[in-house]
Amino acid sequence: MSDAATKRATRSRWLLLAPALAVLVFAASGPLLIVLIYSFLTPGDYGGVEWNLSWDAWFSVIMEQDFFTDEIGFADAHLSIFWRSIKLSLMTALLTFIFGFPTAYFIATRPKEKRDIWMLLIIIPFWTNLLIRTFAIMELIRAEGTVNSALLALGIIDEPIQMLFTEFAILLGMAYVYLPLMVLPIYASLERFDFTLVEAGYDLYATRWRVLRKVIFPLAKPGVIAGSILVFVPSLGAYVTPRVLGGGKQLMLGNLIELQFGAGRNWPLGAALSLTLLAIVMVALILYVRAAGNEEVRHG
């Protein structure tokens, strides 16, 4: 191909990519740039921002100044919310893995003509609004809900267990909501798995646990990593589930950000917290890319 033809082909490809690039620049990068600019401004008296350059928002993310003594210390409230968000997100990823891996393995070992039915049952919750699913969990665990009513009827407890408006409720709700995001990538890895390798492992007198640990799990690991990221990232920024099941008592990062843009009327701080959340997500994605890259190198 001549140089002129190569240039025309390259120009044509860029013209075809131009609409998508414009959407990425203006619909994605544009709002992010606005948030970045707002994080360096001064909060307005009644919301909004005043165009005075300030680092106070970034300072307030993890530090605070005492109102009476002007002493500077760590913002304990913010740090506890950061810790709760990361802890519950990691626990959600772990809990969805514990239930998601056996589920994906079960579906992958079914006859091919029946796998679609099982996958449909996994995907069906996505057809329902997130708020409705969250209220369904609330109905199960509230003081007069299904779980407490059943335990009282069986005589196992004498009074209702307080499960609603706790970290347990948030963890349960997020695990239920994001479980399909763990099952799908693991199933995608196991679907292509050659199960004759399992039979070979048994022929070599390996136990079930050893076959699972040495044969099945290493080949399913890319799906596990992908599922963990797909669960961890939305869990970290979750708003609806902690708001409904936490009752405003167990704030997470998403709730804290909304509070700053709403009742707190501190838009710069809300913007700085949003970018901090973005930074945490980026770190998680970088770790995922490195882990996935090492996995590809290890398995050729």
C-alpha positions in Angstrom: 0.0 0.0 0.0 1.4 3.4 -1.0 2.0 6.2 1.6 -0.9 8.2 0.2 -3.3 5.3 0.6 -2.1 4.7 4.1 -2.7 8.3 5.0 -6.2 8.2 3.6 -7.0 5.0 5.5 -5.6 6.6 8.7 -7.6 9.7 8.1 -10.8 7.7 7.5 -10.3 5.8 10.8 -9.9 9.0 12.7 -13.0 10.5 11.1 -15.0 7.4 12.1 -13.6 7.6 15.7 -14.3 11.3 16.0 -17.9 11.0 17.3 -16.9 8.5 20.0 -13.9 10.6 21.0 -16.1 13.7 21.2 -18.5 11.9 23.5 -15.6 10.8 25.7 -14.1 14.2 25.9 -17.3 16.3 26.5 -19.5 13.7 28.3 -16.9 12.1 30.5 -13.8 14.3 30.7 -15.8 17.5 30.8 -17.8 16.8 34.0 -14.7 15.4 35.6 -12.8 18.6 34.9 -15.5 20.6 36.4 -15.4 18.5 39.6 -11.6 19.0 39.7 -11.9 22.8 39.4 -14.6 22.9 42.0 -12.4 21.1 44.5 -10.0 24.0 44.5 -12.6 26.7 45.1 -14.4 28.2 48.1 -17.8 27.0 49.2 -20.7 29.5 48.7 -22.8 30.6 51.7 -25.9 28.8 50.3 -24.4 26.1 48.2 -22.4 26.4 44.9 -18.9 27.8 44.9 -17.2 31.2 45.0 -14.4 31.6 42.5 -11.6 32.1 45.1 -8.7 29.6 44.9 -8.5 27.5 48.1 -7.0 24.2 49.3 -9.4 23.9 52.2 -11.5 21.2 50.6 -8.5 18.9 50.1 -7.3 19.7 53.6 -10.7 18.8 55.0 -10.7 15.4 53.3 -8.6 13.8 56.1 -7.7 16.7 58.4 -9.8 19.2 60.5 -9.2 22.3 62.5 -10.8 22.6 66.0 -13.4 25.4 66.0 -12.4 26.6 69.5 -8.6 25.9 69.8 -7.6 26.0 66.1 -5.7 22.8 66.7 -5.2 20.6 63.6 -5.9 16.9 63.7 -7.3 14.1 61.7 -10.9 14.2 60.6 -12.0 11.1 62.5 -15.5 11.1 61.0 -14.2 11.1 57.5 -11.5 8.5 58.2 -14.1 6.2 59.8 -16.3 6.5 56.8 -13.4 5.8 54.5 -12.5 2.7 56.6 -16.2 1.5 56.7 -16.5 1.9 52.9 -13.3 0.0 52.1 -14.0 -2.7 54.7 -17.6 -3.3 53.6 -16.6 -3.3 49.9 -13.9 -5.9 50.6 -16.2 -8.0 52.7 -18.9 -7.7 50.0 -16.4 -9.0 47.4 -15.4 -11.9 49.7 -19.0 -12.8 50.5 -20.0 -12.7 46.8 -17.0 -14.9 46.0 -18.0 -17.5 48.7 -21.5 -17.8 47.2 -20.6 -16.9 43.6 -17.9 -19.4 42.9 -19.9 -22.6 43.8 -22.9 -21.1 41.9 -20.8 -20.5 38.8 -19.2 -23.9 39.1 -22.6 -25.6 39.4 -23.9 -23.8 36.3 -20.7 -24.6 34.3 -21.1 -28.3 35.1 -24.7 -28.5 33.9 -25.6 -29.9 30.4 -25.2 -27.1 27.8 -28.9 -27.1 27.0 -29.7 -26.2 30.7 -27.1 -23.6 31.3 -29.1 -20.8 29.7 -32.0 -21.4 32.1 -29.7 -21.2 35.2 -28.0 -18.1 33.8 -31.4 -16.5 33.3 -32.2 -17.0 36.9 -28.9 -15.2 37.8 -29.6 -12.3 35.5 -33.3 -11.8 36.4 -32.5 -9.6 39.4 -31.0 -7.0 37.1 -34.4 -6.6 35.5 -35.7 -5.2 38.8 -35.0 -1.6 40.0 -32.2 -1.4 42.6 -34.4 0.4 45.1 -37.0 -2.3 44.9 -34.4 -5.0 45.6 -33.1 -3.0 48.5 -36.6 -2.6 50.0 -37.0 -6.4 49.6 -34.0 -7.0 51.8 -35.4 -4.4 54.3 -38.6 -6.4 54.5 -36.7 -9.6 55.3 -34.5 -8.3 58.1 -36.6 -5.5 59.8 -37.8 -6.1 63.4 -41.2 -7.4 62.2 -39.8 -8.9 59.0 -39.7 -12.4 57.6 -36.5 -13.6 59.3 -37.4 -12.3 62.8 -41.0 -13.6 62.5 -39.8 -17.0 61.6 -37.2 -17.2 64.4 -39.8 -16.0 66.9 -42.3 -18.6 65.7 -39.8 -21.4 66.0 -38.9 -20.2 69.5 -35.2 -19.7 68.7 -35.3 -16.0 70.0 -37.4 -14.3 72.5 -37.3 -10.8 70.9 -36.5 -9.5 67.5 -32.9 -9.2 66.5 -31.8 -5.7 65.4 -30.4 -6.3 62.0 -31.7 -3.2 60.1 -29.6 0.0 60.2 -26.4 -1.9 60.9 -23.3 -2.7 58.9 -24.6 -6.2 58.6 -27.7 -5.0 56.8 -25.5 -3.0 54.4 -23.2 -5.9 53.8 -26.2 -8.3 53.2 -27.9 -5.8 50.8 -24.7 -5.2 48.7 -23.9 -8.9 48.6 -27.4 -9.6 47.3 -27.3 -6.8 44.8 -23.8 -7.4 43.4 -23.7 -11.3 43.5 -24.5 -11.6 39.7 -21.4 -9.4 39.0 -19.3 -12.1 40.6 -21.0 -15.1 39.1 -20.9 -14.0 35.5 -17.1 -13.6 35.0 -16.3 -16.7 37.0 -18.8 -18.6 34.9 -17.2 -17.2 31.7 -13.9 -18.7 32.9 -15.3 -22.0 33.9 -17.4 -22.5 30.8 -14.3 -23.0 28.7 -12.7 -25.2 31.3 -11.7 -28.7 30.2 -13.2 -30.9 32.9 -11.1 -33.9 31.7 -8.3 -32.2 33.7 -10.4 -32.8 36.9 -10.7 -36.5 36.0 -6.9 -36.6 35.4 -6.4 -35.1 38.8 -8.6 -37.8 40.4 -6.7 -40.5 38.4 -3.5 -39.2 40.0 -5.1 -39.7 43.5 -5.6 -36.0 44.2 -8.3 -35.2 46.8 -11.3 -33.0 45.8 -9.8 -30.1 47.7 -6.5 -30.5 46.0 -8.1 -30.6 42.6 -10.1 -27.5 43.4 -7.0 -25.7 44.7 -4.5 -26.8 42.1 -6.5 -27.4 38.9 -9.9 -25.6 38.9 -9.1 -22.4 40.8 -5.9 -21.3 39.0 -7.8 -21.5 35.6 -10.8 -19.6 37.1 -8.6 -17.0 38.7 -8.9 -14.4 36.0 -12.7 -14.5 36.4 -12.4 -14.3 40.1 -10.2 -11.2 39.8 -12.6 -9.6 37.3 -15.6 -10.4 39.5 -13.9 -9.0 42.5 -13.2 -5.7 40.8 -16.8 -5.6 39.4 -18.1 -6.0 42.9 -15.6 -3.9 44.8 -15.8 -0.7 42.6 -19.6 -0.2 42.7 -19.7 -1.2 46.4 -17.2 1.5 47.3 -19.4 4.2 45.8 -22.7 2.7 46.7 -25.4 5.2 47.8 -28.9 3.6 47.7 -28.2 0.5 49.7 -26.3 2.1 52.6 -28.9 4.9 52.7 -31.9 2.6 52.9 -30.5 -0.3 55.0 -28.1 1.9 57.0 -30.8 4.4 57.8 -28.3 7.3 57.7 -26.5 5.9 60.7 -23.8 3.9 58.8 -22.6 6.4 56.2 -20.4 5.3 53.3 -18.4 7.4 50.8 -21.3 7.8 48.4 -23.6 9.1 51.3 -20.8 11.5 52.5 -20.4 13.0 49.1 -24.2 13.5 48.7 -24.3 15.1 52.1 -21.7 17.7 51.1 -23.6 18.6 47.9 -26.9 18.6 49.8 -27.4 19.6 53.4 -23.7 20.4 54.0 -23.6 23.0 51.1 -19.9 22.4 50.7 -19.5 21.6 47.1 -15.6 21.9 47.0 -15.4 19.3 49.8 -17.9 17.1 48.0 -15.8 17.4 44.8 -12.6 16.6 46.6 -14.2 13.5 48.2 -15.4 12.4 44.8 -11.9 12.6 43.3 -10.6 10.8 46.3 -13.1 8.0 45.6 -12.0 8.0 42.0 -8.3 7.7 43.1 -9.2 4.6 45.3 -11.0 3.0 42.3 -8.0 3.8 40.1 -5.6 2.1 42.5 -7.9 -1.0 42.6 -8.0 -1.1 38.8 -4.2 -0.8 38.5 -3.9 -3.7 41.0 -6.3 -5.7 38.9 -4.4 -5.0 35.6 -1.1 -6.0 37.2 -2.6 -9.2 38.6 -4.3 -10.1 35.3 -1.0 -9.4 33.5 1.0 -11.6 35.8 -1.6 -14.3 35.4 -1.3 -14.2 31.6 2.5 -14.4 31.8 2.3 -17.3 34.2 0.0 -19.3 32.0 1.6 -18.3 28.7 
